[in-house]
């Protein structure tokens, strides 16, 4: 197949759509996990729930990663990271 301007544009459009779709799904999953964690925190009242807002993005990024070309979320790692960050925050206070 000979590459020309038309095919290059088609490939770029497909890659762009894929990127935006993936970003949308990542953000949607992140928000769902944060909402569940906040609801659980409010229900259990174990610590300041605002700390979840503070550390969510960092812990989510660590625990949601590609493995064998599939992105997987690791809830145990997320919880461990969040609990560690909150404990460190409390120790500083």
C-alpha positions, 0 to 999 in steps of 0.5 A, a space after each residue: 500500500 502506498 502512503 499518501 496524504 489521505 491515508 496519513 490523515 485517516 490514520 491520524 484521525 483514528 489514533 486521535 479518536 482512540 486517544 480521546 476515547 481511552 482518556 474519557 474511559 480512564 477519567 470515568 473509571 477514576 471518578 467512579 473509584 473516587 466516588 466509591 472511596 468517598 462514600 465509604 469514607 463518609 460511611 465509616 468516618 475513619 479519617 478526614 475524607 478530604 484527604 481522598 481528594 488530595 491523594 486520589 490522582 497520585 494513587 490512581 495513576 500508580 495503580 491503573 497501568 498497562 499489563 500485557 497491552 491491557 490497562 488494569 486497575 489494582 484496587 489493593 495497591 490503590 487502597 495501600 497507597 491511599 492509606 499510606 499517604 493518609 497516614 503520612 499526612 496524619 503523622 505530619 500533623 
